[in-house]
Amino acid sequence: MHATIDNQPILKTLNEVTHVPIIQRQKRIFVKKGESDFNTERFFYFILTGKIKISQINFETSKEQILYLLSSGDMFEVTALLDGKPSDYLIEVLDDSELVEVPIEDVRELLSKEPAFQRFFFPYIAKQLRNMEELAVDLSLYDVYQRLIRLFARYVDENAKNPKLKIIENLSHEELASMVGSVRKVVNRTLQKLKKDGIIDLSRKQIKLLDLQKLLQKVEY
């Protein structure tokens, strides 16, 4: 299903500034699961639907650290947009996705001139910075059990009738390990403990949240 202005804040925001000639160069694109070819030196991307992973890999050890897991309402590549330098992040499409592609120089001009876009952009940047702070704290101060607990707490969809996990609910155990700075074997063991504790249930490629209150009670601060 294609995203519409009614259900997509990015489209609503871009629609507010269509009087600006540069934004008319935006283009909707569709990318398939597994694709990783994005020209972030020339273009900036807004995610309408789907899921995209931004990560770094140590090619000597093959160890991956997922920095951002992006979905509807997110955008990339913010660092290149702000400092003008190419990044060496790896970008991979995890689900078939619909994006808006805009020349990056157009977005820079939009950011400098349009209050409507600034009101949308800066709170998003603050959220991303906070996410990176939380990742640094988790990796430095907590064990894998607590990192997973904290990860799940951040990705709870509390707007659902019954609280459930969003975005990360169907990640592989290897991808979860890459989010919490561990390895699959350790994450598998930790997930089994969370299941035994009655916090989650595990099925094939699916994690179901069973008890939100018990999850939150386990979070250390």
C-alpha positions in Angstrom: 0.0 0.0 0.0 1.4 3.4 -1.0 1.8 6.1 1.6 -0.6 9.1 1.5 -0.5 12.5 3.0 -3.2 11.6 5.4 -1.1 8.9 7.1 2.5 10.1 6.5 3.9 13.2 8.4 6.8 13.4 6.0 4.5 13.9 3.0 2.5 16.4 4.9 5.6 18.4 5.8 7.0 18.3 2.2 3.5 19.2 0.9 3.6 22.3 3.1 6.7 23.6 1.3 5.8 22.7 -2.3 5.8 26.4 -3.1 9.6 26.2 -2.9 10.8 25.3 -6.4 13.6 23.0 -5.1 11.3 20.5 -3.4 9.5 19.9 -6.7 12.5 17.7 -7.6 11.5 15.1 -5.0 10.9 11.6 -6.4 9.3 8.5 -4.9 11.3 5.4 -5.3 10.6 1.8 -4.4 13.4 -0.5 -3.1 13.4 -4.2 -2.6 14.5 -6.1 0.5 18.2 -6.7 0.4 19.1 -3.7 -1.7 21.9 -1.5 -0.4 22.8 0.9 -3.2 22.1 4.4 -2.1 23.9 7.6 -3.3 23.9 9.5 -0.1 26.5 12.0 -1.5 23.9 13.3 -3.9 20.6 12.4 -2.4 18.7 12.6 0.9 16.0 10.0 1.7 12.7 10.1 3.6 11.2 6.7 4.5 7.5 6.4 3.8 7.1 2.6 4.3 9.4 -0.3 5.0 12.4 -0.8 7.2 16.1 0.1 6.7 19.2 -0.7 8.6 22.2 1.6 9.1 25.3 -0.1 10.5 29.0 -0.3 10.7 31.1 -3.5 10.1 34.6 -4.4 11.2 35.6 -6.3 8.1 38.5 -8.0 9.9 36.2 -9.6 12.5 32.9 -9.4 10.5 31.3 -7.9 13.6 28.4 -5.6 12.9 27.0 -2.8 15.0 23.5 -1.6 14.0 23.4 2.2 14.7 19.9 2.9 13.5 16.9 0.9 12.6 14.7 3.2 10.5 11.1 2.9 9.4 8.2 5.1 8.4 8.8 8.7 9.4 12.6 8.4 9.5 15.2 9.9 7.1 18.8 9.4 6.1 21.6 10.4 5.7 21.6 13.2 8.3 25.3 13.4 9.0 26.2 13.9 5.3 23.4 16.5 5.0 24.8 18.5 7.9 28.6 18.3 7.5 28.9 17.7 3.7 31.2 14.7 4.2 30.4 11.2 2.9 29.9 8.6 5.5 31.0 5.0 5.5 27.8 3.6 7.0 26.3 0.5 5.4 22.7 0.8 4.4 20.5 -2.2 3.8 16.8 -2.6 3.1 15.2 -5.1 5.5 11.7 -4.9 4.0 10.4 -3.7 0.7 10.3 0.1 1.2 8.9 3.2 -0.4 11.1 6.4 -0.1 11.2 10.0 -1.2 14.5 10.8 -2.8 15.5 14.5 -2.9 18.8 16.0 -4.1 20.8 16.7 -0.9 21.6 20.3 -1.8 17.9 21.0 -2.1 17.3 19.7 1.5 20.2 21.8 2.8 18.5 24.9 1.2 15.2 23.8 2.5 16.6 23.5 6.0 18.2 26.9 5.9 15.1 28.7 4.6 11.9 27.0 5.6 10.5 27.2 9.1 8.0 24.4 8.4 10.8 22.0 7.6 12.9 23.2 10.5 10.1 22.4 12.9 10.0 18.9 11.5 13.7 18.4 11.2 15.3 19.6 14.5 13.1 17.5 16.9 13.9 14.5 14.8 17.7 15.2 15.1 17.3 15.5 18.8 15.6 12.1 19.0 18.4 10.5 17.0 21.0 12.1 19.2 19.2 10.7 22.3 19.1 7.3 20.7 22.9 7.3 20.1 23.4 8.4 23.7 21.3 5.5 24.9 23.2 3.1 22.7 26.5 4.3 24.1 25.3 4.0 27.7 23.9 0.5 27.1 27.1 -0.8 25.5 29.2 0.7 28.3 27.2 0.1 31.4 24.9 -2.9 31.0 25.1 -6.6 30.4 23.4 -8.3 27.4 20.2 -9.2 29.4 19.7 -5.6 30.4 20.6 -4.3 26.9 17.9 -6.5 25.4 15.4 -5.4 28.1 16.1 -1.7 27.4 16.0 -2.3 23.6 12.5 -3.9 23.9 11.3 -1.1 26.2 12.3 1.5 23.5 10.5 -0.3 20.8 7.1 -0.9 22.5 4.1 0.2 20.5 2.0 1.5 23.4 -0.7 2.9 21.0 -1.7 -0.7 20.1 -4.7 -2.1 21.9 -2.4 -4.7 23.4 1.2 -3.3 23.8 3.5 -5.0 21.4 7.0 -4.6 19.9 7.3 -2.6 16.7 10.1 -2.6 14.1 12.2 -5.1 15.9 9.6 -7.8 16.4 10.7 -9.9 13.4 14.5 -9.3 13.4 16.7 -12.3 13.3 18.6 -13.1 16.5 21.8 -12.2 14.7 20.4 -8.7 13.9 19.3 -8.3 17.5 22.8 -9.2 18.6 24.1 -6.5 16.2 21.8 -4.0 17.9 23.0 -4.7 21.4 26.7 -5.3 20.7 26.8 -9.1 21.3 26.8 -12.3 19.4 23.9 -14.6 18.3 24.7 -17.4 20.8 24.5 -15.0 23.8 21.4 -13.3 22.5 19.7 -16.7 22.0 20.4 -17.6 25.6 19.2 -14.3 26.8 15.9 -14.5 24.8 15.3 -17.9 26.3 15.7 -16.4 29.8 13.2 -13.6 28.9 10.8 -16.2 27.7 11.2 -18.2 30.9 10.6 -15.0 32.9 7.2 -14.7 31.1 8.2 -11.4 29.4 8.2 -12.6 25.7 7.2 -15.5 23.6 9.3 -16.7 20.7 8.1 -18.2 17.5 9.7 -18.5 14.1 11.1 -15.1 13.3 8.8 -13.4 15.7 9.0 -12.0 19.2 5.8 -11.4 21.0 5.6 -9.2 24.1 3.6 -10.9 26.8 3.9 -8.7 29.8 4.8 -5.0 29.4 4.8 -4.2 33.1 7.1 -7.1 33.9 9.4 -5.9 31.1 9.5 -2.3 32.5 10.1 -3.6 36.1 13.3 -5.3 34.8 14.7 -2.1 33.4 17.6 -0.7 35.4 18.4 3.0 35.6 
